[in-house]
Amino acid sequence: VHGIINIMEPLMIFLEKGAINEKVEKALSVINGAMKTFNILNSEVFFSFNGGKDCTVILYLILFAIGRKIVKALKIPKSEIPLYKDEIIFGTLNVFSKIPTFFLKKTNEFDEIIQFIESLRAEYSMQLLVCSLDSKRMEEVLAEIVAKSNLKCVFLGERSADAKEKKIYAMTTGKYPKMCRIHPIIDWKYSEVWQFLLDYKCKYCKLYDCGYTSIGIKDNTLPNPALKIESSGSYLPAYMLLDEKQERNGRITTPKAPSLSVSYTHLTLPTSDLVQILVVAESLKK
């Protein structure tokens, strides 16, 4: 029990401290809306996880949203949360384990990324699906997942800095199977990602402590030169990067491969987030 309580320290900090800023609360609202609209117990909600900092934030936001619901369901006063931490933690992990998590594994992934994902799988009861992209295009892999499940929406850790789609909600089009893509932290800045991870004492891949600020695969990723300490040749941790425009400076430019990006249908409804997601959910029934 002690070990489980330790790994769930971020959840307990959140439940006692609350949201550190409005963007955290907004992201939690997006996740809550999805969990109300789609059926978690029927595996309609999936989570895409690649071990990077952004989707690590999503992982903890999902845990926070579930944990808050557990506290509300049990009618636990904020002052008594520490007294019920066992019930809260086990209830949260039980619900979280119902959300399938898929890892779209590429050739030549960093060993540290694989180890990090495996550690989270074991610690947080993740229902992990490892899907290889070695010989298949992304749309083919997703089509196989949809064919074997009830997948209707997926949480993604994309931010506007590197995402083609700037909307919180978007439907896939073209050859991709129909599903709603949800981006809870699309408007977050690099510094806000690290503020979240550090303030809540979240686990993250150890490569970020070695100067990596944007992690791809071994073939196209190096520590960020902006963080290099010339006197020693070592690197400062990722959260020390001051200029957010340099986030991807450690990425090696390679010849452009056939695009694996998703085509989107823009949802430009002048309505609340919940109404938008309900419209998306309704379109899935057609």
Disulfide bonds with the S-S distance in Angstrom:
none
